[in-house]
């Protein structure tokens, strides 16, 4: 069987994980709109695609799936996930299995404010959040929130628009700068949000950050979850992390799995707010945290290959050992 990783970008390690899982039974096809990317160089077959926002994108992917007999498609980028989730029935009708979210969760995961509201209604702890500067200022005056505050893009990925503010002057400047960053990036265009609702403001939470990996099978049934504490970030994703006991997060992980019924693995980022872990981000795909779960014993690529082949994964795919510290290295290689 062959596997297609779309928007593969720099995630060469995921290409390698899938290659190891497949062995000599298949190939990894990497797809990306730019050819010069680490994931493309690592792939067995590399295909340059139109942008995911193009009307030609999904038909192009269907051609790739037919040409290379793709048995499983997994997207590795937020905007790509969103676009494909809105048209995944086309893939399903063509017989392509995938790890894409529902259209609703594809939208919610890209829209941090709407996702926050959805999780809050479901009883999941989240930070106080607003997209309205006047509302924020009123909440400060009423003592509901206090500086320092965090400003960031409502849509997008990485650390777009991120700024910590300690007073009203910094807040006003950061709010408008973040809005301009969203407009310049084009991230807001995917959801057609009004120009005055592109930024979110939240109280700064300084507790430890724990990133969960919540794994379901291809039918959406819970299989396992993993947890790591993030020590350092680079380019908007985890750079150094240590695996931690996953027991304290079991209730959240299983509730989340039941709520989303997602195929594959999702990343859920949480911050410790005086003993309460609040969800700050949901990523419906392999995230930059996954390598740390993999180093700690997990092997979700192997599990996905097994499910796609109609087999039961080896139980070792869901192994996990706390206390494993890992880092991402930059290793020059010949292309």
C-alpha positions as CSV (number, residue, x, y, z in Angstrom):
1,X,0.0,0.0,0.0
2,X,1.1,3.6,-0.6
3,X,0.5,6.6,1.7
4,X,0.0,10.2,0.7
5,X,1.2,13.0,3.0
6,X,-0.1,16.3,1.8
7,X,1.5,19.7,2.7
8,X,4.5,17.5,3.9
9,X,6.7,20.6,4.3
10,X,9.6,20.1,6.6
11,X,8.3,17.1,8.4
12,X,10.8,14.6,7.0
13,X,10.7,12.7,10.3
14,X,7.0,11.7,9.7
15,X,8.0,10.5,6.2
16,X,10.6,8.4,7.8
17,X,8.2,7.0,10.4
18,X,5.8,5.9,7.7
19,X,8.6,4.5,5.6
20,X,9.7,2.4,8.6
21,X,6.1,1.3,9.2
22,X,5.5,0.3,5.6
23,X,8.9,-1.5,5.1
24,X,9.0,-3.0,1.6
25,X,5.2,-3.2,1.4
26,X,4.7,0.3,0.0
27,X,5.9,3.9,-0.6
28,X,5.4,7.3,0.9
29,X,4.2,9.9,-1.5
30,X,5.0,13.5,-0.3
31,X,2.9,16.3,-1.8
32,X,3.7,20.0,-1.3
33,X,3.3,23.2,-3.3
34,X,7.0,23.8,-3.1
35,X,9.5,21.2,-4.2
36,X,12.4,22.4,-2.0
37,X,11.2,21.0,1.3
38,X,12.8,18.4,3.7
39,X,9.7,16.2,3.6
40,X,9.8,16.2,-0.2
41,X,13.4,15.2,-0.3
42,X,12.7,12.4,2.2
43,X,9.7,11.0,0.4
44,X,9.9,8.0,-2.0
45,X,7.9,10.0,-4.5
46,X,7.5,13.8,-4.4
47,X,4.7,15.6,-6.2
48,X,4.4,19.4,-6.5
49,X,0.8,20.4,-6.1
50,X,-1.3,23.5,-6.7
51,X,-2.1,25.6,-3.6
52,X,-4.7,24.0,-1.3
53,X,-6.9,27.0,-1.9
54,X,-7.0,26.3,-5.6
55,X,-10.1,24.8,-7.3
56,X,-7.6,22.4,-9.0
57,X,-6.2,21.1,-5.7
58,X,-8.7,18.3,-4.9
59,X,-9.0,17.0,-8.5
60,X,-5.1,17.0,-8.6
61,X,-4.9,15.0,-5.4
62,X,-7.5,12.5,-6.7
63,X,-5.3,12.0,-9.8
64,X,-2.3,11.3,-7.5
65,X,-4.3,8.8,-5.5
66,X,-5.3,6.9,-8.6
67,X,-1.9,7.1,-10.2
68,X,0.0,5.8,-7.1
69,X,-2.8,3.6,-5.6
70,X,-3.0,5.6,-2.4
71,X,-4.6,3.7,0.4
72,X,-4.3,6.4,3.1
73,X,-4.1,10.2,2.9
74,X,-2.9,12.3,5.9
75,X,-2.6,16.1,5.8
76,X,0.1,17.8,7.8
77,X,-0.9,21.5,7.6
78,X,-3.7,23.5,9.2
79,X,-5.0,25.3,6.1
80,X,-4.6,22.1,4.0
81,X,-6.6,20.1,6.6
82,X,-9.3,22.8,6.5
83,X,-9.6,22.8,2.8
84,X,-9.6,19.0,2.4
85,X,-12.1,18.5,5.3
86,X,-14.6,20.7,3.5
87,X,-14.4,18.4,0.4
88,X,-13.5,15.0,2.0
89,X,-16.7,13.4,0.6
90,X,-15.1,13.6,-2.8
91,X,-12.1,11.7,-1.6
92,X,-14.3,9.1,0.2
93,X,-16.5,8.6,-2.9
94,X,-13.2,7.8,-4.8
95,X,-12.3,5.2,-2.2
96,X,-9.5,7.2,-0.5
97,X,-9.2,6.6,3.3
98,X,-7.9,9.5,5.3
99,X,-7.3,11.1,8.7
100,X,-9.3,14.2,8.0
101,X,-11.7,15.8,10.5
102,X,-15.4,16.5,9.9
103,X,-16.1,19.7,8.0
104,X,-17.3,21.3,11.2
105,X,-14.1,20.4,13.2
106,X,-12.0,21.4,10.2
107,X,-13.5,24.9,10.6
108,X,-13.4,24.9,14.4
109,X,-9.8,23.9,14.6
110,X,-8.8,26.8,12.3
111,X,-11.0,29.3,14.2
112,X,-9.5,29.6,17.7
113,X,-12.4,31.7,19.0
114,X,-15.2,29.5,17.8
115,X,-13.3,26.4,19.0
116,X,-12.9,28.0,22.4
117,X,-16.7,28.6,22.5
118,X,-17.5,25.1,21.4
119,X,-15.2,23.5,24.0
120,X,-16.5,25.8,26.8
121,X,-20.1,24.7,26.0
122,X,-19.0,21.1,26.1
123,X,-17.6,21.6,29.6
124,X,-13.9,21.6,28.6
125,X,-11.9,24.2,30.6
126,X,-10.6,27.0,28.3
127,X,-9.2,30.5,29.0
128,X,-11.5,33.6,29.0
129,X,-11.4,34.8,25.4
130,X,-12.7,37.7,23.4
131,X,-12.3,39.1,19.9
132,X,-13.6,42.6,20.8
133,X,-11.2,45.2,22.1
134,X,-13.9,47.2,23.8
135,X,-15.2,44.0,25.5
136,X,-11.6,43.3,26.7
137,X,-11.2,46.8,28.2
138,X,-14.6,46.5,30.0
139,X,-13.6,43.1,31.4
140,X,-10.4,44.7,32.7
141,X,-12.3,47.6,34.4
142,X,-14.7,45.1,35.9
143,X,-11.9,43.0,37.4
144,X,-12.8,39.9,35.3
145,X,-9.4,39.7,33.8
146,X,-6.1,41.5,34.4
147,X,-2.8,42.2,32.8
148,X,-0.7,40.7,31.5
149,X,-2.8,39.6,28.5
150,X,-2.0,37.6,25.4
151,X,-2.9,38.7,21.9
152,X,-2.8,36.3,18.9
153,X,-4.4,35.7,15.6
154,X,-7.9,34.1,15.7
155,X,-7.0,32.1,12.6
156,X,-3.6,30.9,11.2
157,X,-0.9,28.8,12.7
158,X,2.4,28.9,14.5
159,X,2.8,32.1,16.5
160,X,1.0,34.5,14.1
161,X,0.3,37.9,15.8
162,X,1.4,36.6,19.2
163,X,2.2,39.3,21.8
164,X,2.2,39.6,25.5
165,X,0.8,43.0,26.8
166,X,1.2,44.6,30.1
167,X,-0.8,47.8,29.7
168,X,-3.5,49.5,27.6
169,X,-1.0,51.0,25.2
170,X,0.7,47.7,24.4
171,X,-2.7,46.0,24.1
172,X,-4.0,48.5,21.6
173,X,-0.9,48.3,19.5
174,X,-0.6,44.5,19.6
175,X,-4.3,44.1,18.7
176,X,-4.0,46.2,15.6
177,X,-0.6,44.7,14.6
178,X,-2.0,41.2,14.9
179,X,-5.0,42.1,12.8
180,X,-2.7,43.4,10.1
181,X,-0.6,40.2,10.3
182,X,-3.7,38.1,9.7
183,X,-4.8,40.2,6.8
184,X,-1.3,40.0,5.3
185,X,-1.1,36.2,5.7
186,X,-4.4,35.6,4.1
187,X,-5.3,33.1,6.9
188,X,-8.6,35.0,7.6
189,X,-9.7,34.6,4.0
190,X,-10.4,30.8,4.5
191,X,-13.2,31.5,7.0
192,X,-14.4,34.9,5.6
193,X,-14.2,36.6,9.0
194,X,-15.0,40.3,9.4
195,X,-11.9,42.5,9.6
196,X,-12.8,43.6,13.2
197,X,-12.9,40.0,14.4
198,X,-9.5,38.6,13.4
199,X,-7.7,38.7,16.8
200,X,-8.3,37.0,20.2
201,X,-7.3,38.3,23.6
202,X,-6.8,36.0,26.6
203,X,-5.3,36.3,30.1
204,X,-1.7,35.1,30.1
205,X,-1.4,31.7,31.7
206,X,2.1,31.1,33.0
207,X,1.8,27.4,34.1
208,X,3.4,24.5,32.3
209,X,2.3,23.6,28.8
210,X,1.3,20.0,28.2
211,X,0.5,18.8,24.7
212,X,-1.7,15.7,24.3
213,X,-1.8,13.4,21.4
214,X,-5.2,11.7,21.2
215,X,-5.3,8.7,18.9
216,X,-8.4,7.1,17.4
217,X,-8.7,4.3,14.9
218,X,-9.9,5.1,11.3
219,X,-13.5,4.6,12.5
220,X,-13.1,7.3,15.2
221,X,-12.9,5.0,18.2
222,X,-10.5,5.9,21.1
223,X,-7.3,3.9,21.2
224,X,-4.7,5.8,23.3
225,X,-3.4,9.2,24.4
226,X,0.1,10.6,25.1
227,X,1.4,13.6,26.9
228,X,4.5,15.7,26.9
229,X,5.6,18.9,28.7
230,X,7.0,21.5,26.4
231,X,10.1,23.3,27.5
232,X,11.0,25.4,24.4
233,X,9.4,26.4,21.1
234,X,10.8,27.2,17.7
235,X,9.0,28.4,14.6
236,X,5.7,28.1,16.3
237,X,6.0,24.4,17.4
238,X,7.5,22.3,20.2
239,X,11.3,22.1,20.1
240,X,12.2,20.5,23.4
241,X,9.8,18.4,25.4
242,X,9.6,15.6,28.1
243,X,7.0,12.9,28.2
244,X,4.8,13.0,31.3
245,X,2.4,10.7,33.0
246,X,-0.7,10.5,30.9
247,X,-3.1,9.2,33.6
248,X,-4.1,12.7,34.8
249,X,-5.3,13.5,31.3
250,X,-7.3,10.4,30.6
251,X,-10.7,11.9,31.3
252,X,-10.0,14.9,29.0
253,X,-8.5,12.7,26.2
254,X,-11.4,10.1,26.2
255,X,-14.0,12.8,26.4
256,X,-12.4,14.7,23.5
257,X,-12.1,11.5,21.5
258,X,-15.8,10.8,22.0
259,X,-16.8,14.4,21.1
260,X,-14.8,14.6,17.8
261,X,-14.9,10.9,16.6
262,X,-11.8,11.8,14.6
263,X,-9.7,9.4,12.7
264,X,-5.9,9.3,13.4
265,X,-4.2,11.5,15.9
266,X,-4.9,15.0,17.0
267,X,-2.9,17.4,19.1
268,X,-4.5,19.2,22.0
269,X,-2.5,21.9,23.8
270,X,-3.2,22.7,27.4
271,X,-1.8,25.2,30.0
272,X,-1.8,24.6,33.7
273,X,-3.8,27.4,35.3
274,X,-3.3,26.9,39.0
275,X,-4.1,23.2,38.8
276,X,-6.7,23.4,36.0
277,X,-5.5,22.4,32.6
278,X,-7.2,24.7,30.0
279,X,-7.2,23.8,26.4
280,X,-5.7,26.6,24.3
281,X,-5.4,25.0,20.8
282,X,-6.7,22.0,18.9
283,X,-4.8,20.6,15.8
284,X,-6.6,17.9,13.8
285,X,-3.5,16.3,12.5
286,X,0.0,15.1,13.4
287,X,1.5,18.0,15.2
288,X,5.1,19.1,16.0
289,X,4.6,17.4,19.4
290,X,4.2,13.9,17.9
291,X,8.0,13.1,17.6
292,X,8.2,13.4,21.4
293,X,5.4,10.9,21.8
294,X,7.2,8.7,19.2
295,X,10.4,8.9,21.1
296,X,8.5,7.8,24.2
297,X,7.3,4.6,22.7
298,X,4.2,5.4,20.6
299,X,4.0,4.5,16.9
300,X,0.9,5.9,15.4
301,X,2.2,5.7,11.8
302,X,2.5,1.9,12.2
303,X,-1.0,1.8,13.7
304,X,-2.5,3.8,10.8
305,X,-0.8,1.5,8.3
306,X,-2.2,-1.6,10.1
307,X,-5.7,-0.1,10.1
308,X,-5.5,0.9,6.5
309,X,-4.5,-2.7,5.7
310,X,-7.4,-4.1,7.7
311,X,-5.1,-5.4,10.5
312,X,-5.2,-4.9,14.2
313,X,-2.1,-2.9,15.2
314,X,0.4,-4.4,17.6
315,X,-0.3,-3.2,21.1
316,X,3.3,-1.8,21.2
317,X,2.1,1.0,18.9
318,X,0.4,2.6,21.9
319,X,3.3,2.1,24.4
320,X,4.4,5.2,26.3
321,X,7.1,5.9,28.8
322,X,7.1,9.1,30.9
323,X,10.4,10.9,31.6
324,X,11.8,10.8,28.1
325,X,13.3,14.2,27.2
326,X,13.8,14.9,23.5
327,X,14.8,17.8,21.2
328,X,14.7,18.5,17.5
329,X,18.0,18.7,15.8
330,X,19.1,20.4,12.5
331,X,21.0,17.9,10.5
332,X,22.3,19.0,7.1
333,X,21.7,16.4,4.4
334,X,22.3,16.1,0.7
335,X,19.2,16.6,-1.4
